[in-house]
Amino acid sequence: MIEALGYEFMRNALAAGLLASLTCGIIGSLVVVNRIVFISGGIAHAAYGGIGMAIYLGIPFIAGALGFSMLTALIMAAVTLRARHRSDTIIGVLWAVGMAVGVVFTDLTPGYNVDLMSYLFGSILAVPQSDLWIMLAMSGAILIITVLFYHDFLAMSYDEDFARLRGVPVTFFHFLLLGMIAVSVVMIIRVVGLILVIALLTIPPYISEKYVPTLSRMMILSTLLSTVFTVGGLWLSYTFNLTSGAMIILVGGVAFFLSIFFDYGRSAIRARKRAG
């Protein structure tokens, strides 16, 4: 890995991975405790519509993906607040339509032979230094917002009715959270691709939730786990010449199943002690 860091593209990839890990730790924890994984998946896949539009219009990838993701997030926020009983259907439709829009705009782009793999499974090794500054600004904004409104997000995440009684503007923070998810998705797409975004958003928080008592510690542990998965996946991809995004998720997947087996074994030991 030290040898690999001699190359600028590997240093950029590592920096992008660390910034994405910070975002995953914070936003992923809020996604898991609020049980909005499906909504996050809808935003992530709908973002491909913005990618296709960016290719067609000749504008930066981040601008197109972020604009389309934010629009989708606002629609989903409104739907989940006003029509919860139909929200899963509408989210599924937006998910599919966003993907379709991206494919159509890509097809309409003259002379463009798009590498779908780079968007579906990430292109972390191709992240330029200019994008790192944008990712740094995004991560910083998410961190500052979360710190400033941590107690409001905490109250909303565990009991919306109680939060409203305390005077927390739940509707506003629901829209804000989904907007932050949209920003996070655009960042993580560069690392693991839109197909694997949900895995990196949910695996570290899922593992962390079982071992820490508070949301803040869950965010910290999730960030550390995301960092381990990212660095480990990058090292394996460099060593064996494999796709970086896929290897990052595979490392996380191994940790996920190990945590399940560990919990199962611990429960079995406790059951035997009680029986004895």
Secondary structure, 3 states (H helix, E strand, C coil): CCCHHHCHHHHHHHHHHHHHHHHHHHHHHHHHHCCCHHHHHHHHHHHHHHHHHHHHHCCCHHHHHHHHHHHHHHHHHHHHHHCHHHHHHHHHHHHHHHHHHHHHHHHHCCCCCCCHHHHHCCCHHHCCHHHHHHHHHHHHHHHHHHHHCHHHHHHHHHCHHHHHHCCCCHHHHHHHHHHHHHHHHHHHHHHHCCCCHHHHHHHHHHHHHCCCCCHHHHHHHHHHHHHHHHHHHHHHHHHHCCCHHHHHHHHHHHHHHHHHHHHHHHHHHHHHHHHC
